[in-house]
Amino acid sequence: MTSSPRDVKLCLLGFGNVARSFCALLERQAPLLAEKHGLRVLVTGAGTRRGSLLAPDGMAPGAVLAAAPKGAPLPAPPRPADQLLAASGADVLVELTVMEEDFAPLATGHIEAAFDLGMDVVTANKGPIAWNWSRISKKAASTGRRIRFESTVMDGLPVFSLLEFTLVDCRLLGFEAVFNSTTSVILDAIGRGESFEGALGAAQDAGIAEADPSHDIDGWDAACKAAALANVAMDAGITPADVVKESLRDVHRERIVKARADGKRLRLVTTVWREGDEAGGAAASGSPAGPVRARVRAAELDIDHPLAPLTEESLGVVLHTDLMGDVVVAELGALVPQTAYGVYADLLHVCRPA
Ligand SMILES: NC(=O)c1ccc[n+]([C@@H]2O[C@H](COP(=O)([O-])OP(=O)(O)OC[C@H]3O[C@@H](n4cnc5c(N)ncnc54)[C@H](OP(=O)(O)O)[C@@H]3O)[C@@H](O)[C@H]2O)c1
């Protein structure tokens, strides 16, 4: 590419593990972004509850990292998100805040404000997609903006884009997934004789546990992912509250140890199906589709189950489709860099002509 690269300005809301890894990735990829995609990515705003940064002329992502070393707040005092967004003059909001403890849809407000300001949105925050997808998709359509959220469900593994662009015209009938690696880490550690608390601490140190780990342990993280994928790909119209959940707190050590001794893998498994479609019935007969149902529960996976080979930090989903049968997608070692990659891929997507 010979002409000078086009500037793409970002406003980052949330500057934690994923945002930092994303900035490091952007910095590393800067030559390729310019050469292959004709883009120069700059940060014009960043904000958290503890600090902010405003750079109307744009800063290189690496310079933003240097301005707020890990653990330190962004250099300026915090600003309300809507003011920061407006002042940033960004092209794209990168929404990387966390889901509130009470699930208040704060990030939904961030996304809607960005649409109103003419920005596209990229997010790894599952909250808005799980709880407010109908509202957000309508607002994106009415404002002519785009939103991508690949990292919300499988930490960067392509699922939404796989269904949208690759499994063209396939209907998603349901899915079965291991969506939460923190619970897999805990289950395997307990199986090896370690304590619940020690295993949770290890997941927190790796940056894979939710800000509030009870979201992982009580099945809310998996329920949010179930609702997000079901709402987007099955038009389910459910919320995480509709998902029947089993908490890891109710899975006793004896059960975990027995599963291990029996050569099975105990996992928190999410299952989503459309009533009447369990055996492809409604799809085949053309009868009206029933409501979508979802549950998250601990299950002993036999060795020949497609999700059984998934080790601790790995995630996987079996997509039940009408035209392609069952498609298995798995990510071995789903950690923060993979999530950041999903955000990066989404950014490239919204930078392409519509
Ligand atoms: N870690 C992963 O591997 C992974 C995988 C998939 C998806 N995700 C999702 O990606 C998002 C970011 O995850 P993370 O691991 O980077 O979380 P994190 O390390 O806890 O960072 C969250 C950031 O958001 C800020 N924040 C929280 N609430 C805010 C608010 N209301 N307004 C402004 N800033 C706010 C926090 O800063 P203050 O405390 O200063 O506000 C912090 O900078 C989350 O939604 C998470 O579920 C993460």
The ligand as an SDF file (V2000), in Angstrom:
LIG
                    3D

 48 52  0  0  0  0  0  0  0  0999 V2000
  -10.2260  -11.1930   30.7400 N   0  0  0  0  0  0  0  0  0  0  0  0
  -10.6620  -11.9400   29.7260 C   0  0  0  0  0  0  0  0  0  0  0  0
   -9.9660  -12.8470   29.2660 O   0  0  0  0  0  0  0  0  0  0  0  0
  -11.9950  -11.6630   29.0830 C   0  0  0  0  0  0  0  0  0  0  0  0
  -12.5010  -12.5850   28.1490 C   0  0  0  0  0  0  0  0  0  0  0  0
  -13.7150  -12.2930   27.4990 C   0  0  0  0  0  0  0  0  0  0  0  0
  -14.3980  -11.1380   27.8020 C   0  0  0  0  0  0  0  0  0  0  0  0
  -13.9050  -10.2900   28.7520 N   0  0  0  0  0  0  0  0  0  0  0  0
  -14.6710   -9.0780   29.0570 C   0  0  0  0  0  0  0  0  0  0  0  0
  -13.8820   -7.9420   28.7020 O   0  0  0  0  0  0  0  0  0  0  0  0
  -14.1890   -6.8670   29.5960 C   0  0  0  0  0  0  0  0  0  0  0  0
  -12.8930   -6.3450   30.2220 C   0  0  0  0  0  0  0  0  0  0  0  0
  -12.3040   -7.4100   30.9340 O   0  0  0  0  0  0  0  0  0  0  0  0
  -10.9380   -7.1880   31.7300 P   0  0  0  0  0  0  0  0  0  0  0  0
  -10.4140   -8.5450   32.0350 O   0  0  0  0  0  0  0  0  0  0  0  0
  -10.0980   -6.2160   31.0300 O   0  0  0  0  0  0  0  0  0  0  0  0
  -11.4820   -6.5230   33.0770 O   0  0  0  0  0  0  0  0  0  0  0  0
  -10.6210   -5.7180   34.1720 P   0  0  0  0  0  0  0  0  0  0  0  0
   -9.1880   -6.0630   34.0560 O   0  0  0  0  0  0  0  0  0  0  0  0
  -11.3340   -5.8980   35.4580 O   0  0  0  0  0  0  0  0  0  0  0  0
  -10.7810   -4.1850   33.6880 O   0  0  0  0  0  0  0  0  0  0  0  0
  -12.0090   -3.5320   33.6440 C   0  0  0  0  0  0  0  0  0  0  0  0
  -11.7730   -2.0840   33.3830 C   0  0  0  0  0  0  0  0  0  0  0  0
  -13.0400   -1.4110   33.3160 O   0  0  0  0  0  0  0  0  0  0  0  0
  -13.0120   -0.2690   34.1610 C   0  0  0  0  0  0  0  0  0  0  0  0
  -14.3910   -0.0370   34.5720 N   0  0  0  0  0  0  0  0  0  0  0  0
  -15.2080   -0.8690   35.2500 C   0  0  0  0  0  0  0  0  0  0  0  0
  -16.4270   -0.3420   35.3590 N   0  0  0  0  0  0  0  0  0  0  0  0
  -16.3900    0.8620   34.7410 C   0  0  0  0  0  0  0  0  0  0  0  0
  -17.3260    1.8890   34.5230 C   0  0  0  0  0  0  0  0  0  0  0  0
  -18.5790    1.7850   34.9560 N   0  0  0  0  0  0  0  0  0  0  0  0
  -16.9360    2.9880   33.8360 N   0  0  0  0  0  0  0  0  0  0  0  0
  -15.6650    3.1010   33.3770 C   0  0  0  0  0  0  0  0  0  0  0  0
  -14.7270    2.1560   33.5620 N   0  0  0  0  0  0  0  0  0  0  0  0
  -15.0820    1.0510   34.2350 C   0  0  0  0  0  0  0  0  0  0  0  0
  -12.0190   -0.6350   35.2650 C   0  0  0  0  0  0  0  0  0  0  0  0
  -11.3610    0.4390   35.8430 O   0  0  0  0  0  0  0  0  0  0  0  0
  -11.8210    1.1120   37.2330 P   0  0  0  0  0  0  0  0  0  0  0  0
  -11.8060    0.0390   38.2340 O   0  0  0  0  0  0  0  0  0  0  0  0
  -10.8380    2.2240   37.4460 O   0  0  0  0  0  0  0  0  0  0  0  0
  -13.1770    1.6170   36.9130 O   0  0  0  0  0  0  0  0  0  0  0  0
  -10.9660   -1.3770   34.4450 C   0  0  0  0  0  0  0  0  0  0  0  0
  -10.1100   -0.4530   33.8040 O   0  0  0  0  0  0  0  0  0  0  0  0
  -15.1890   -7.4110   30.6140 C   0  0  0  0  0  0  0  0  0  0  0  0
  -16.4930   -7.0690   30.2390 O   0  0  0  0  0  0  0  0  0  0  0  0
  -14.9770   -8.9170   30.5340 C   0  0  0  0  0  0  0  0  0  0  0  0
  -16.1150   -9.6680   30.8930 O   0  0  0  0  0  0  0  0  0  0  0  0
  -12.7270  -10.5040   29.3890 C   0  0  0  0  0  0  0  0  0  0  0  0
  1  2  1  0
  2  3  2  0
  2  4  1  0
  4  5  1  0
  4 48  2  0
  5  6  2  0
  6  7  1  0
  7  8  2  0
  8  9  1  0
  8 48  1  0
  9 10  1  0
  9 46  1  0
 10 11  1  0
 11 12  1  0
 11 44  1  0
 12 13  1  0
 13 14  1  0
 14 15  2  0
 14 16  1  0
 14 17  1  0
 17 18  1  0
 18 19  2  0
 18 20  1  0
 18 21  1  0
 21 22  1  0
 22 23  1  0
 23 24  1  0
 23 42  1  0
 24 25  1  0
 25 26  1  0
 25 36  1  0
 26 27  1  0
 26 35  1  0
 27 28  2  0
 28 29  1  0
 29 30  1  0
 29 35  2  0
 30 31  1  0
 30 32  2  0
 32 33  1  0
 33 34  2  0
 34 35  1  0
 36 37  1  0
 36 42  1  0
 37 38  1  0
 38 39  2  0
 38 40  1  0
 38 41  1  0
 42 43  1  0
 44 45  1  0
 44 46  1  0
 46 47  1  0
M  CHG  2   8   1  16  -1
M  END
$$$$
